[in-house]
Amino acid sequence: MSICVNKNGDIFEELIKISENDVLKNKLDYPLTHALIVAKNEIGFLLMYNTWKNKWELAGGIIENDETMRECAEREMLEETNQIAEDIKFIGLMKFKLKNGKTEYGGLFAGNISNERQFIKNDESEKIIFWNGIDNIGYIDEIDQKLLGYY
């Protein structure tokens, strides 16, 4: 049974409630490839417009060598949105079955943004928004929309 499928056919299968330390201790049956962060301020959720994919999505990306899930989520948020979150909490381990048949895990974090910083356009992100969850801003990946509910 799956939680959500996006229009590309990627499946968000499960959110595993596990401590951040236990993820590092346990041998996973599939690769841990990425980390995402759901962040918000008093206006709404932080989303970035991904120019490569032409859609709104959460900040996050691929875990680099010798980088923890948390370090990845923080780095990606800064690189993609120029925002820094406080009170970052580990939510759980996401399990995905991708359209290409691969299964992988990703870390999900949540944090607060109390001081909005000026956005700096970059290769991946054209703009950011603090979305109130109501306004029509265009296409938001279905899985990312579902992940907002875990904040």
FIBA-40813 format. One record per residue: x, y negated, z of N, C-alpha, C in turn; residue number from 1. Coordinates in Angstrom, 3 decimals, always signed. Layout:
N
+----------+----------+----------+----------+----------+----------+----------+----------+----------+-----+
:       nx :       ny :       nz :      cax :      cay :      caz :       cx :       cy :       cz :   i :
+----------+----------+----------+----------+----------+----------+----------+----------+----------+-----+
:        X :        Y :        Z :        X :        Y :        Z :        X :        Y :        Z : NUM :
...
+----------+----------+----------+----------+----------+----------+----------+----------+----------+-----+
This chain:
151
+----------+----------+----------+----------+----------+----------+----------+----------+----------+-----+
:       nx :       ny :       nz :      cax :      cay :      caz :       cx :       cy :       cz :   i :
+----------+----------+----------+----------+----------+----------+----------+----------+----------+-----+
:   +0.849 :   +1.185 :   +0.000 :   +0.000 :   +0.000 :   +0.000 :   +0.890 :   -1.242 :   +0.000 :   1 :
:   +0.517 :   -2.245 :   -0.758 :   +1.331 :   -3.451 :   -0.839 :   +0.610 :   -4.632 :   -0.200 :   2 :
:   +1.403 :   -5.628 :   +0.169 :   +0.850 :   -6.857 :   +0.749 :   +0.440 :   -7.814 :   -0.360 :   3 :
:   +1.293 :   -7.916 :   -1.407 :   +1.034 :   -8.895 :   -2.460 :   +1.836 :   -8.531 :   -3.706 :   4 :
:   +1.280 :   -8.847 :   -4.871 :   +1.977 :   -8.671 :   -6.143 :   +1.955 :  -10.009 :   -6.864 :   5 :
:   +3.107 :  -10.433 :   -7.394 :   +3.111 :  -11.692 :   -8.145 :   +2.827 :  -11.425 :   -9.616 :   6 :
:   +2.676 :  -12.494 :  -10.390 :   +2.285 :  -12.325 :  -11.795 :   +3.375 :  -11.661 :  -12.637 :   7 :
:   +4.610 :  -11.591 :  -12.112 :   +5.695 :  -10.894 :  -12.811 :   +5.675 :   -9.391 :  -12.556 :   8 :
:   +4.860 :   -8.962 :  -11.597 :   +4.789 :   -7.549 :  -11.268 :   +5.672 :   -7.135 :  -10.106 :   9 :
:   +6.338 :   -8.098 :   -9.462 :   +7.128 :   -7.789 :   -8.265 :   +6.170 :   -7.570 :   -7.101 :  10 :
:   +6.477 :   -6.586 :   -6.267 :   +5.584 :   -6.208 :   -5.166 :   +6.242 :   -6.502 :   -3.825 :  11 :
:   +5.538 :   -7.265 :   -2.996 :   +5.933 :   -7.465 :   -1.602 :   +5.251 :   -6.335 :   -0.852 :  12 :
:   +6.030 :   -5.310 :   -0.506 :   +5.462 :   -4.097 :   +0.074 :   +5.188 :   -4.189 :   +1.562 :  13 :
:   +6.121 :   -4.811 :   +2.302 :   +6.035 :   -4.700 :   +3.754 :   +6.867 :   -5.791 :   +4.421 :  14 :
:   +6.403 :   -6.243 :   +5.576 :   +7.216 :   -7.092 :   +6.454 :   +7.492 :   -6.262 :   +7.697 :  15 :
:   +8.745 :   -5.931 :   +7.874 :   +9.148 :   -5.067 :   +8.983 :   +9.544 :   -5.936 :  +10.169 :  16 :
:   +8.847 :   -5.747 :  +11.278 :   +9.153 :   -6.484 :  +12.502 :  +10.329 :   -5.804 :  +13.174 :  17 :
:  +11.464 :   -6.447 :  +13.132 :  +12.708 :   -5.923 :  +13.670 :  +13.527 :   -7.128 :  +14.112 :  18 :
:  +14.380 :   -6.960 :  +15.074 :  +15.211 :   -8.093 :  +15.492 :  +16.313 :   -8.319 :  +14.464 :  19 :
:  +16.784 :   -9.547 :  +14.422 :  +17.859 :   -9.900 :  +13.499 :  +19.105 :   -9.043 :  +13.766 :  20 :
:  +19.425 :   -8.824 :  +15.023 :  +20.589 :   -7.998 :  +15.378 :  +20.417 :   -6.552 :  +14.948 :  21 :
:  +19.194 :   -6.031 :  +15.060 :  +18.953 :   -4.645 :  +14.672 :  +19.071 :   -4.439 :  +13.164 :  22 :
:  +18.768 :   -5.475 :  +12.388 :  +18.953 :   -5.365 :  +10.936 :  +20.421 :   -5.111 :  +10.638 :  23 :
:  +21.290 :   -5.836 :  +11.323 :  +22.724 :   -5.708 :  +11.089 :  +23.272 :   -4.369 :  +11.567 :  24 :
:  +22.664 :   -3.812 :  +12.615 :  +23.138 :   -2.543 :  +13.196 :  +22.687 :   -1.324 :  +12.408 :  25 :
:  +21.506 :   -1.395 :  +11.829 :  +20.914 :   -0.231 :  +11.164 :  +21.370 :   -0.100 :   +9.717 :  26 :
:  +21.518 :   +1.126 :   +9.278 :  +21.804 :   +1.389 :   +7.874 :  +20.463 :   +1.395 :   +7.141 :  27 :
:  +20.336 :   +0.488 :   +6.178 :  +19.089 :   +0.385 :   +5.425 :  +19.095 :   +1.356 :   +4.247 :  28 :
:  +17.904 :   +1.796 :   +3.860 :  +17.803 :   +2.726 :   +2.739 :  +17.870 :   +2.037 :   +1.377 :  29 :
:  +17.771 :   +0.709 :   +1.362 :  +17.897 :   -0.078 :   +0.136 :  +18.760 :   -1.293 :   +0.442 :  30 :
:  +19.309 :   -1.947 :   -0.584 :  +20.203 :   -3.080 :   -0.329 :  +19.486 :   -4.291 :   +0.282 :  31 :
:  +20.199 :   -5.000 :   +1.151 :  +19.766 :   -6.286 :   +1.701 :  +20.384 :   -7.343 :   +0.801 :  32 :
:  +19.561 :   -8.008 :   -0.002 :  +20.096 :   -8.850 :   -1.077 :  +19.940 :  -10.348 :   -0.863 :  33 :
:  +18.937 :  -10.764 :   -0.091 :  +18.633 :  -12.191 :   -0.060 :  +17.982 :  -12.602 :   +1.255 :  34 :
:  +17.806 :  -13.920 :   +1.398 :  +17.102 :  -14.476 :   +2.556 :  +16.289 :  -15.679 :   +2.098 :  35 :
:  +15.119 :  -15.836 :   +2.688 :  +14.219 :  -16.953 :   +2.403 :  +13.881 :  -17.650 :   +3.703 :  36 :
:  +13.491 :  -18.921 :   +3.595 :  +13.091 :  -19.651 :   +4.789 :  +11.814 :  -20.428 :   +4.523 :  37 :
:  +10.836 :  -20.242 :   +5.409 :   +9.605 :  -21.021 :   +5.407 :   +9.844 :  -22.162 :   +6.391 :  38 :
:   +9.846 :  -23.386 :   +5.870 :  +10.095 :  -24.547 :   +6.728 :   +8.984 :  -25.560 :   +6.521 :  39 :
:   +8.704 :  -26.317 :   +7.570 :   +7.664 :  -27.335 :   +7.434 :   +7.951 :  -28.522 :   +8.333 :  40 :
:   +7.309 :  -29.606 :   +7.994 :   +7.294 :  -30.794 :   +8.849 :   +5.838 :  -31.114 :   +9.156 :  41 :
:   +5.576 :  -32.326 :   +9.650 :   +4.204 :  -32.675 :  +10.043 :   +3.263 :  -32.795 :   +8.850 :  42 :
:   +3.801 :  -32.944 :   +7.644 :   +2.976 :  -33.061 :   +6.442 :   +2.603 :  -31.694 :   +5.884 :  43 :
:   +3.581 :  -30.792 :   +5.841 :   +3.310 :  -29.478 :   +5.266 :   +4.557 :  -28.652 :   +5.057 :  44 :
:   +4.408 :  -27.619 :   +4.224 :   +5.475 :  -26.660 :   +3.953 :   +6.436 :  -27.182 :   +2.892 :  45 :
:   +7.706 :  -26.933 :   +3.103 :   +8.734 :  -27.322 :   +2.140 :   +8.752 :  -26.329 :   +0.980 :  46 :
:   +8.566 :  -26.842 :   -0.224 :   +8.691 :  -26.062 :   -1.446 :   +9.626 :  -26.792 :   -2.383 :  47 :
:  +10.362 :  -26.018 :   -3.171 :  +11.224 :  -26.614 :   -4.185 :  +10.747 :  -26.165 :   -5.554 :  48 :
:  +10.867 :  -27.079 :   -6.533 :  +10.479 :  -26.716 :   -7.888 :  +11.704 :  -26.142 :   -8.586 :  49 :
:  +11.654 :  -24.833 :   -8.869 :  +12.766 :  -24.134 :   -9.481 :  +12.734 :  -24.374 :  -10.985 :  50 :
:  +13.723 :  -25.100 :  -11.493 :  +13.760 :  -25.443 :  -12.912 :  +14.060 :  -24.236 :  -13.792 :  51 :
:  +14.739 :  -23.217 :  -13.246 :  +15.045 :  -22.017 :  -14.024 :  +13.793 :  -21.166 :  -14.211 :  52 :
:  +12.930 :  -21.143 :  -13.201 :  +11.740 :  -20.287 :  -13.232 :  +10.448 :  -21.063 :  -13.510 :  53 :
:  +10.525 :  -22.392 :  -13.529 :   +9.369 :  -23.256 :  -13.779 :   +8.211 :  -22.979 :  -12.822 :  54 :
:   +8.541 :  -22.967 :  -11.522 :   +7.500 :  -22.760 :  -10.518 :   +7.979 :  -23.292 :   -9.172 :  55 :
:   +7.017 :  -23.512 :   -8.281 :   +7.301 :  -23.889 :   -6.903 :   +7.601 :  -22.637 :   -6.106 :  56 :
:   +8.578 :  -22.731 :   -5.222 :   +8.915 :  -21.583 :   -4.394 :   +9.606 :  -22.023 :   -3.111 :  57 :
:   +9.786 :  -21.051 :   -2.223 :  +10.508 :  -21.281 :   -0.977 :  +11.994 :  -21.387 :   -1.257 :  58 :
:  +12.693 :  -22.076 :   -0.381 :  +14.149 :  -22.109 :   -0.466 :  +14.691 :  -20.749 :   -0.057 :  59 :
:  +15.732 :  -20.329 :   -0.729 :  +16.364 :  -19.062 :   -0.397 :  +17.143 :  -18.543 :   -1.574 :  60 :
:  +17.873 :  -17.461 :   -1.334 :  +18.648 :  -16.901 :   -2.418 :  +19.473 :  -15.707 :   -1.996 :  61 :
:  +20.437 :  -15.401 :   -2.826 :  +21.278 :  -14.212 :   -2.685 :  +22.286 :  -14.394 :   -1.551 :  62 :
:  +22.427 :  -13.359 :   -0.745 :  +23.411 :  -13.349 :   +0.331 :  +24.798 :  -13.154 :   -0.281 :  63 :
:  +25.704 :  -14.072 :   +0.031 :  +27.067 :  -13.989 :   -0.488 :  +27.921 :  -13.077 :   +0.393 :  64 :
:  +29.078 :  -12.696 :   -0.114 :  +30.007 :  -11.837 :   +0.633 :  +30.312 :  -12.425 :   +2.003 :  65 :
:  +30.302 :  -11.570 :   +3.023 :  +30.625 :  -11.963 :   +4.398 :  +29.700 :  -13.045 :   +4.946 :  66 :
:  +28.486 :  -13.137 :   +4.436 :  +27.505 :  -14.113 :   +4.891 :  +26.351 :  -13.360 :   +5.549 :  67 :
:  +25.842 :  -13.877 :   +6.658 :  +24.678 :  -13.273 :   +7.297 :  +23.407 :  -13.746 :   +6.604 :  68 :
:  +22.311 :  -13.084 :   +6.905 :  +21.012 :  -13.519 :   +6.367 :  +20.722 :  -14.955 :   +6.779 :  69 :
:  +20.967 :  -15.269 :   +8.046 :  +20.702 :  -16.604 :   +8.580 :  +21.563 :  -17.655 :   +7.869 :  70 :
:  +22.842 :  -17.353 :   +7.712 :  +23.735 :  -18.292 :   +7.027 :  +23.274 :  -18.522 :   +5.591 :  71 :
:  +22.817 :  -17.467 :   +4.938 :  +22.310 :  -17.572 :   +3.576 :  +21.084 :  -18.488 :   +3.520 :  72 :
:  +20.127 :  -18.255 :   +4.407 :  +18.899 :  -19.061 :   +4.410 :  +19.219 :  -20.538 :   +4.643 :  73 :
:  +20.092 :  -20.821 :   +5.596 :  +20.468 :  -22.209 :   +5.896 :  +21.213 :  -22.844 :   +4.721 :  74 :
:  +22.160 :  -22.110 :   +4.138 :  +22.939 :  -22.630 :   +3.004 :  +22.043 :  -22.900 :   +1.802 :  75 :
:  +21.194 :  -21.939 :   +1.488 :  +20.318 :  -22.095 :   +0.324 :  +19.353 :  -23.268 :   +0.500 :  76 :
:  +18.817 :  -23.442 :   +1.703 :  +17.917 :  -24.569 :   +1.923 :  +18.645 :  -25.890 :   +1.689 :  77 :
:  +19.852 :  -25.992 :   +2.204 :  +20.625 :  -27.217 :   +2.029 :  +20.975 :  -27.426 :   +0.556 :  78 :
:  +21.435 :  -26.381 :   -0.123 :  +21.809 :  -26.510 :   -1.537 :  +20.615 :  -26.865 :   -2.416 :  79 :
:  +19.487 :  -26.236 :   -2.174 :  +18.329 :  -26.394 :   -3.059 :  +17.466 :  -27.605 :   -2.731 :  80 :
:  +17.428 :  -28.010 :   -1.457 :  +16.487 :  -29.065 :   -1.054 :  +17.133 :  -30.230 :   -0.314 :  81 :
:  +18.365 :  -30.068 :   +0.127 :  +19.086 :  -31.022 :   +0.968 :  +18.411 :  -31.230 :   +2.327 :  82 :
:  +17.638 :  -30.249 :   +2.761 :  +16.980 :  -30.323 :   +4.063 :  +17.678 :  -29.388 :   +5.050 :  83 :
:  +17.569 :  -29.744 :   +6.329 :  +18.133 :  -28.935 :   +7.403 :  +17.017 :  -28.648 :   +8.402 :  84 :
:  +16.813 :  -27.381 :   +8.680 :  +15.756 :  -26.984 :   +9.621 :  +16.341 :  -26.785 :  +11.011 :  85 :
:  +15.493 :  -27.027 :  +12.009 :  +15.833 :  -26.755 :  +13.400 :  +14.946 :  -25.608 :  +13.891 :  86 :
:  +15.281 :  -25.108 :  +15.062 :  +14.485 :  -24.052 :  +15.702 :  +14.221 :  -22.884 :  +14.752 :  87 :
:  +15.251 :  -22.465 :  +14.028 :  +15.095 :  -21.390 :  +13.051 :  +14.931 :  -20.055 :  +13.778 :  88 :
:  +13.867 :  -19.354 :  +13.384 :  +13.563 :  -18.050 :  +13.978 :  +13.531 :  -16.991 :  +12.881 :  89 :
:  +14.008 :  -15.812 :  +13.239 :  +13.931 :  -14.686 :  +12.319 :  +12.531 :  -14.092 :  +12.417 :  90 :
:  +11.852 :  -13.969 :  +11.284 :  +10.482 :  -13.450 :  +11.252 :  +10.472 :  -11.938 :  +11.038 :  91 :
:  +11.295 :  -11.473 :  +10.133 :  +11.327 :  -10.041 :   +9.852 :  +12.036 :   -9.727 :   +8.556 :  92 :
:  +12.028 :   -8.472 :   +8.232 :  +12.684 :   -7.956 :   +7.042 :  +11.616 :   -7.673 :   +5.984 :  93 :
:  +11.737 :   -8.332 :   +4.849 :  +10.793 :   -8.142 :   +3.750 :  +11.273 :   -7.001 :   +2.863 :  94 :
:  +10.350 :   -6.159 :   +2.443 :  +10.689 :   -5.072 :   +1.520 :   +9.956 :   -5.330 :   +0.201 :  95 :
:  +10.731 :   -5.318 :   -0.891 :  +10.189 :   -5.584 :   -2.211 :  +10.464 :   -4.438 :   -3.155 :  96 :
:   +9.497 :   -4.150 :   -4.016 :   +9.722 :   -3.266 :   -5.163 :   +9.583 :   -4.161 :   -6.385 :  97 :
:  +10.678 :   -4.345 :   -7.080 :  +10.708 :   -5.256 :   -8.211 :  +10.193 :   -4.588 :   -9.480 :  98 :
:   +9.771 :   -5.426 :  -10.401 :   +9.218 :   -4.938 :  -11.664 :  +10.203 :   -4.017 :  -12.382 :  99 :
:  +11.509 :   -4.291 :  -12.218 :  +12.531 :   -3.474 :  -12.878 :  +12.738 :   -2.119 :  -12.209 : 100 :
:  +11.957 :   -1.826 :  -11.154 :  +12.024 :   -0.545 :  -10.477 :  +12.908 :   -0.512 :   -9.242 : 101 :
:  +13.732 :   -1.534 :   -9.054 :  +14.610 :   -1.590 :   -7.884 :  +13.818 :   -1.940 :   -6.627 : 102 :
:  +14.254 :   -1.398 :   -5.510 :  +13.704 :   -1.748 :   -4.209 :  +14.801 :   -2.452 :   -3.435 : 103 :
:  +14.442 :   -3.525 :   -2.732 :  +15.422 :   -4.279 :   -1.962 :  +14.772 :   -4.930 :   -0.759 : 104 :
:  +15.628 :   -5.357 :   +0.170 :  +15.194 :   -6.057 :   +1.369 :  +15.674 :   -7.499 :   +1.338 : 105 :
:  +14.945 :   -8.327 :   +2.066 :  +15.351 :   -9.711 :   +2.261 :  +14.955 :  -10.158 :   +3.651 : 106 :
:  +15.731 :  -11.061 :   +4.216 :  +15.419 :  -11.614 :   +5.526 :  +14.490 :  -12.809 :   +5.397 : 107 :
:  +13.515 :  -12.909 :   +6.282 :  +12.587 :  -14.038 :   +6.284 :  +12.765 :  -14.824 :   +7.576 : 108 :
:  +12.956 :  -16.127 :   +7.426 :  +13.138 :  -17.041 :   +8.547 :  +12.087 :  -18.142 :   +8.482 : 109 :
:  +11.896 :  -18.822 :   +9.612 :  +10.999 :  -19.978 :   +9.684 :  +11.667 :  -21.043 :  +10.531 : 110 :
:  +11.449 :  -22.308 :  +10.157 :  +12.042 :  -23.402 :  +10.911 :  +11.265 :  -24.683 :  +10.728 : 111 :
:  +11.616 :  -25.667 :  +11.525 :  +10.969 :  -26.980 :  +11.501 :  +11.930 :  -28.020 :  +10.945 : 112 :
:  +11.370 :  -28.989 :  +10.245 :  +12.161 :  -30.106 :   +9.735 :  +11.619 :  -31.371 :  +10.378 : 113 :
:  +12.398 :  -31.945 :  +11.270 :  +11.942 :  -33.153 :  +11.960 :  +12.477 :  -34.420 :  +11.307 : 114 :
:  +13.581 :  -34.310 :  +10.573 :  +14.170 :  -35.471 :   +9.898 :  +14.321 :  -35.172 :   +8.419 : 115 :
:  +13.362 :  -35.648 :   +7.626 :  +13.432 :  -35.419 :   +6.190 :  +14.612 :  -36.185 :   +5.610 : 116 :
:  +15.395 :  -35.478 :   +4.816 :  +16.559 :  -36.071 :   +4.155 :  +16.220 :  -36.340 :   +2.691 : 117 :
:  +16.927 :  -37.287 :   +2.087 :  +16.703 :  -37.598 :   +0.683 :  +17.057 :  -36.389 :   -0.172 : 118 :
:  +16.172 :  -36.055 :   -1.099 :  +16.409 :  -34.940 :   -2.007 :  +17.484 :  -35.323 :   -3.021 : 119 :
:  +18.339 :  -34.367 :   -3.341 :  +19.361 :  -34.537 :   -4.369 :  +19.105 :  -33.495 :   -5.448 : 120 :
:  +18.736 :  -33.958 :   -6.639 :  +18.459 :  -33.050 :   -7.752 :  +19.703 :  -32.216 :   -8.029 : 121 :
:  +19.487 :  -30.942 :   -8.365 :  +20.602 :  -30.043 :   -8.626 :  +20.246 :  -29.111 :   -9.781 : 122 :
:  +21.167 :  -28.223 :  -10.126 :  +20.940 :  -27.325 :  -11.271 :  +19.697 :  -26.462 :  -11.125 : 123 :
:  +19.402 :  -26.051 :   -9.907 :  +18.298 :  -25.120 :   -9.679 :  +16.986 :  -25.812 :   -9.326 : 124 :
:  +17.067 :  -26.915 :   -8.628 :  +15.869 :  -27.558 :   -8.098 :  +15.689 :  -28.966 :   -8.661 : 125 :
:  +14.524 :  -29.180 :   -9.246 :  +14.206 :  -30.475 :   -9.859 :  +13.608 :  -31.453 :   -8.859 : 126 :
:  +12.841 :  -30.915 :   -7.896 :  +12.191 :  -31.758 :   -6.895 :  +11.721 :  -30.893 :   -5.742 : 127 :
:  +11.363 :  -31.554 :   -4.647 :  +10.799 :  -30.856 :   -3.497 :   +9.492 :  -31.529 :   -3.118 : 128 :
:   +8.722 :  -30.818 :   -2.319 :   +7.479 :  -31.369 :   -1.796 :   +7.230 :  -30.752 :   -0.423 : 129 :
:   +6.592 :  -31.519 :   +0.430 :   +6.054 :  -30.960 :   +1.668 :   +4.568 :  -30.775 :   +1.394 : 130 :
:   +4.184 :  -29.534 :   +1.118 :   +2.849 :  -29.206 :   +0.616 :   +1.890 :  -28.954 :   +1.761 : 131 :
:   +0.731 :  -29.593 :   +1.667 :   -0.286 :  -29.470 :   +2.719 :   -1.108 :  -28.186 :   +2.623 : 132 :
:   -0.857 :  -27.375 :   +1.619 :   -1.580 :  -26.121 :   +1.471 :   -2.906 :  -26.269 :   +0.757 : 133 :
:   -3.251 :  -27.482 :   +0.371 :   -4.547 :  -27.738 :   -0.261 :   -4.396 :  -28.305 :   -1.668 : 134 :
:   -3.591 :  -29.346 :   -1.805 :   -3.449 :  -30.032 :   -3.092 :   -2.944 :  -29.091 :   -4.175 : 135 :
:   -3.469 :  -29.258 :   -5.384 :   -3.013 :  -28.481 :   -6.521 :   -1.716 :  -29.103 :   -7.032 : 136 :
:   -0.603 :  -28.404 :   -6.851 :   +0.699 :  -28.922 :   -7.283 :   +1.241 :  -28.134 :   -8.468 : 137 :
:   +0.499 :  -27.157 :   -8.940 :   +0.972 :  -26.299 :  -10.017 :   +1.197 :  -24.891 :   -9.485 : 138 :
:   +1.856 :  -24.081 :  -10.304 :   +2.041 :  -22.674 :   -9.976 :   +3.026 :  -22.485 :   -8.830 : 139 :
:   +2.571 :  -21.775 :   -7.806 :   +3.405 :  -21.340 :   -6.691 :   +3.395 :  -19.815 :   -6.739 : 140 :
:   +4.574 :  -19.223 :   -6.694 :   +4.660 :  -17.765 :   -6.724 :   +3.726 :  -17.170 :   -5.675 : 141 :
:   +2.975 :  -16.148 :   -6.061 :   +1.991 :  -15.531 :   -5.165 :   +2.639 :  -14.962 :   -3.898 : 142 :
:   +3.823 :  -14.382 :   -4.046 :   +4.508 :  -13.845 :   -2.872 :   +4.930 :  -14.974 :   -1.937 : 143 :
:   +5.451 :  -16.052 :   -2.487 :   +5.838 :  -17.183 :   -1.635 :   +4.630 :  -17.770 :   -0.915 : 144 :
:   +3.480 :  -17.850 :   -1.600 :   +2.265 :  -18.329 :   -0.939 :   +1.916 :  -17.437 :   +0.249 : 145 :
:   +2.042 :  -16.143 :   +0.055 :   +1.744 :  -15.197 :   +1.134 :   +2.727 :  -15.370 :   +2.291 : 146 :
:   +3.996 :  -15.607 :   +1.979 :   +5.019 :  -15.760 :   +3.014 :   +4.802 :  -16.993 :   +3.879 : 147 :
:   +4.133 :  -18.018 :   +3.350 :   +3.832 :  -19.211 :   +4.161 :   +3.009 :  -18.841 :   +5.389 : 148 :
:   +2.194 :  -17.823 :   +5.284 :   +1.347 :  -17.379 :   +6.388 :   +2.106 :  -16.776 :   +7.545 : 149 :
:   +3.384 :  -16.475 :   +7.345 :   +4.189 :  -15.888 :   +8.432 :   +4.911 :  -16.952 :   +9.258 : 150 :
:   +4.693 :  -18.233 :   +8.910 :   +5.346 :  -19.313 :   +9.667 :   +4.929 :  -19.278 :  +11.106 : 151 :
+----------+----------+----------+----------+----------+----------+----------+----------+----------+-----+
